[in-house]
Amino acid sequence: MKYAFYPGCSLEVNAAAYDVSVRAVARVLGVELVELDDWNCCGATEYFSQDELTACAVIARNLALVEPSMNQLTAPCAACFLNLKKVDRLMAEHPDLGGKINEALAAGGLHYDPGRVRVRHLLEVIHTDVGEEAIKAKVVRPLTGLRVAPYYGCQVVRPYKDVDDPEYPVKMDELFRWLGAEVVDYPVKSHCCGGHMTQISEPEAFELIRRLLQSALEYDTDVIACLCPMCQLNMDAYQSRVNGMFNTSFHIPVLYFTQLLGLALGVPEKDLGFGKEIVSAGPVIHAKLAAC
């Protein structure tokens, strides 16, 4: 299986653990990721608030960089995935906008025909294309006894409904059951983490994060599994700040889903970015999986 691959900026810095774990599990599962040559930032959410055409053109450039021989592009970051998918849809649904975008791309010798590339989140590729049978066959260290709360956030399952159920997604739940984990019935799994609200209004942002952590605590969660760098950053890096504001004592590790998948596939922890998280996952991982 071969896919064009858009890593996004976060995986080069704060989400480095996501980057190494994505590449590690892809190798084990036989998924060939062909990184786009000279890709650029997707702009996250900020570009759209300033100038839609510029934002779309910047994002469309990445779609245009997909080799003609390939028609699927996967992104592990939720914001990157959403932006790439959104621009492809906007160009298809609004030909006038699409024409202006291609005028901008032409300045760099590029062109993109909407619909040529199917944009997919990495979770969907692993869950649907690799599939249950192939994944189970490669599990060498089952996650038996580890209570995992799958957290999807809001950008992968909304506004489009072709990835999973927008209110109660299940693909990551199913993946972790295939790996032998105890999947927590996490009722806030698709609620917003606040995104960049931490830079705008800490009280509102920290309240959103508190709700996610509180629900995980109430369901006796060992670890929260994310598929978005921003979600992981908010719940991990700001956990102590949330404790200070609300007089709580949360100490819940927040990892990327690929890190736990890699563990089950027998990839060494050092090759999955363990230790880069702020709330250490080591103690609970070693305690729960020591016998495996």
C-alpha positions in Angstrom: 0.0 0.0 0.0 1.4 3.3 -1.1 0.3 6.8 -0.2 1.5 10.3 -0.6 2.3 11.6 2.8 1.9 15.1 4.3 3.4 15.2 7.8 2.7 18.9 8.6 4.8 21.3 10.7 3.9 20.0 14.2 5.5 16.6 13.6 8.8 18.3 13.1 8.8 19.9 16.5 6.4 19.5 19.4 4.8 16.3 17.9 8.1 14.6 17.1 6.8 11.5 18.9 3.9 11.3 16.5 6.3 11.6 13.5 8.6 8.7 14.6 5.8 6.5 15.7 3.8 7.0 12.5 6.8 6.0 10.4 7.6 3.1 12.6 4.2 1.5 12.5 3.9 2.2 8.7 7.0 0.1 8.2 5.7 -2.8 10.3 2.3 -2.7 8.6 3.7 -2.4 5.1 2.3 1.0 4.4 4.6 3.0 2.2 4.5 6.7 2.9 5.9 8.9 0.2 6.5 12.4 1.7 5.6 15.3 -0.5 8.7 17.0 -1.9 8.9 20.7 -0.7 5.6 20.7 1.2 4.5 23.8 3.0 2.5 24.6 6.1 -1.3 24.2 5.9 -1.9 27.3 7.9 -3.9 25.6 10.6 -6.9 27.8 11.3 -5.3 31.2 11.2 -4.9 31.7 7.5 -8.7 31.3 6.9 -9.4 34.1 9.4 -7.3 36.5 7.3 -7.8 35.7 3.6 -9.7 32.7 2.2 -8.1 32.8 -1.2 -4.6 33.0 0.1 -5.3 30.2 2.6 -6.8 28.0 0.0 -3.9 28.6 -2.5 -1.3 27.8 0.2 -3.1 24.5 1.0 -3.9 23.6 -2.6 -0.2 23.8 -3.4 0.3 20.7 -1.3 -2.4 18.9 -3.2 -0.8 19.9 -6.5 2.6 18.4 -5.3 1.1 14.9 -5.1 2.8 12.8 -7.9 0.5 12.2 -10.9 0.9 8.5 -10.4 -0.7 8.7 -6.9 -4.2 9.6 -6.0 -4.3 9.3 -2.2 -2.8 11.6 0.3 -2.7 10.8 4.0 -2.1 13.2 6.9 -1.7 12.3 10.6 -2.5 15.8 11.9 -6.2 16.6 12.3 -5.9 20.3 11.2 -3.8 19.4 8.2 -6.2 16.6 7.2 -9.2 18.9 7.5 -7.6 21.8 5.6 -6.5 19.6 2.7 -9.8 17.9 2.5 -11.7 21.2 2.8 -9.8 22.9 0.0 -10.3 20.0 -2.3 -14.1 20.2 -1.6 -14.2 24.0 -2.0 -12.5 23.9 -5.3 -14.9 21.2 -6.5 -18.1 22.9 -5.2 -17.0 26.5 -6.2 -15.4 26.5 -9.6 -14.9 30.3 -9.5 -12.8 30.0 -6.4 -11.1 26.9 -7.9 -10.1 29.0 -10.9 -8.6 31.7 -8.8 -6.7 29.2 -6.8 -5.2 27.7 -9.9 -4.2 31.1 -11.1 -2.2 31.5 -8.0 -0.7 28.0 -8.3 0.2 28.8 -11.9 2.7 31.4 -10.7 4.7 28.5 -9.3 4.2 26.2 -12.3 1.5 24.1 -10.5 -2.1 23.1 -11.2 -4.7 21.1 -9.2 -7.8 19.5 -10.5 -10.3 19.0 -7.6 -11.0 15.4 -6.9 -7.8 14.1 -8.3 -6.4 13.3 -4.8 -8.4 11.6 -2.1 -7.4 13.1 1.3 -7.4 10.7 4.2 -6.5 10.7 7.9 -3.9 8.1 8.8 -6.3 6.5 11.3 -8.7 5.6 8.4 -5.8 4.2 6.3 -4.7 1.9 9.2 -8.2 0.9 10.3 -9.8 0.4 6.9 -7.0 -0.3 4.4 -4.7 -2.4 6.5 -7.7 -3.8 8.4 -8.4 -6.0 11.4 -7.0 -9.3 10.2 -3.6 -7.9 9.1 -3.2 -5.9 12.2 -4.1 -8.7 14.6 -1.6 -10.9 12.8 1.2 -8.6 13.6 0.4 -8.0 17.3 3.3 -9.4 19.5 2.7 -7.4 22.6 -1.1 -7.2 23.3 -2.2 -4.2 25.3 -4.0 -6.5 27.7 -5.2 -4.7 30.9 -4.4 -1.2 29.6 -7.5 1.1 29.8 -7.4 3.4 26.9 -9.7 6.4 26.2 -9.7 7.1 22.5 -9.9 10.9 21.9 -10.8 12.0 18.4 -11.3 15.7 18.8 -13.5 17.6 16.5 -11.6 18.1 13.2 -11.2 14.6 11.9 -14.9 13.6 12.2 -16.4 17.1 11.4 -17.6 18.7 9.3 -17.3 15.8 6.9 -19.0 12.5 7.8 -17.2 10.1 5.5 -14.4 9.2 8.0 -16.5 8.2 11.1 -19.6 9.0 13.0 -19.3 12.7 13.9 -20.8 12.4 17.3 -19.7 8.9 18.4 -16.7 7.8 16.2 -15.6 4.2 16.7 -12.6 3.5 14.4 -10.0 4.1 17.0 -12.0 2.2 19.6 -12.1 -0.8 17.3 -8.4 -0.5 16.6 -7.5 -0.7 20.3 -9.8 -3.6 20.8 -7.9 -5.4 18.1 -4.7 -4.7 20.0 -6.2 -6.2 23.2 -6.7 -3.0 25.2 -9.7 -2.3 27.4 -11.4 0.6 25.6 -13.0 3.2 27.8 -16.5 4.2 26.8 -15.3 7.9 26.6 -18.4 10.1 26.2 -16.5 13.2 25.3 -14.4 11.5 22.6 -15.4 14.0 19.9 -15.6 17.2 22.1 -13.3 20.1 21.3 -10.1 20.5 23.3 -10.1 24.3 22.7 -7.5 24.3 20.0 -5.6 27.6 20.1 -7.9 29.1 22.7 -5.1 28.6 25.2 -3.5 31.7 23.5 -6.7 33.7 23.6 -8.6 33.0 26.7 -7.1 30.6 29.2 -10.2 30.3 31.5 -12.3 29.0 28.6 -9.6 26.8 27.1 -8.7 25.3 30.5 -12.3 24.5 31.2 -12.6 22.6 28.0 -9.4 20.6 28.8 -10.6 20.0 32.4 -13.8 18.4 31.1 -11.8 16.0 28.9 -9.5 15.0 31.8 -12.3 14.8 34.3 -14.2 12.4 32.1 -11.1 10.2 31.6 -10.5 10.2 35.4 -14.1 9.2 36.1 -13.8 6.2 33.7 -10.6 5.0 35.4 -8.5 5.7 32.3 -4.8 4.7 32.2 -4.0 6.7 29.1 -5.7 9.0 26.6 -4.9 8.3 22.9 -5.0 11.2 20.5 -4.7 11.6 16.7 -4.0 15.3 16.7 -0.9 17.2 17.8 -2.9 20.2 19.1 -5.2 17.9 21.2 -2.2 16.1 22.6 -0.4 19.3 23.4 -3.4 20.9 25.1 -4.1 17.9 27.4 -0.5 17.1 28.1 1.3 20.4 28.3 -1.4 22.3 30.1 -2.5 19.6 32.5 -0.5 21.2 35.4 -2.0 24.6 34.6 -5.5 23.1 34.6 -4.7 21.6 38.0 -3.6 24.9 39.3 -6.7 26.7 38.1 -9.3 24.2 39.2 -7.5 22.7 42.3 -7.5 19.3 40.6 -4.8 16.6 40.6 -4.9 15.2 37.1 -1.9 13.0 36.1 -3.1 11.2 33.0 -0.6 10.4 30.2 -1.7 11.6 26.8 -0.1 9.7 23.8 -0.6 9.4 20.1 -2.6 6.4 18.9 0.4 5.3 16.8 2.6 5.1 19.9 0.3 2.5 21.5 -0.2 0.7 18.2 3.6 0.5 17.8 3.9 -1.0 21.3 1.5 -3.7 20.4 3.4 -4.4 17.1 6.6 -4.9 19.1 8.3 -1.7 18.2 10.8 -0.6 21.0 9.6 2.4 23.1 12.7 4.4 22.1 11.6 4.2 18.5 8.1 5.4 19.3 8.9 8.7 21.0 8.1 7.6 24.5 9.5 10.0 27.0 8.7 13.1 25.0 5.4 13.5 26.7 5.2 15.8 29.8 3.0 13.5 31.9 5.1 10.4 31.7 3.4 7.3 30.3 6.2 5.0 31.4 5.0 4.0 34.9 1.5 3.0 33.8 2.7 1.3 30.6 5.3 -0.7 32.4 2.9 -1.6 35.3 0.1 -2.7 33.0 2.1 -4.4 30.3 4.9 -5.9 32.4 3.7 -9.4 32.0 3.2 -9.1 28.2 
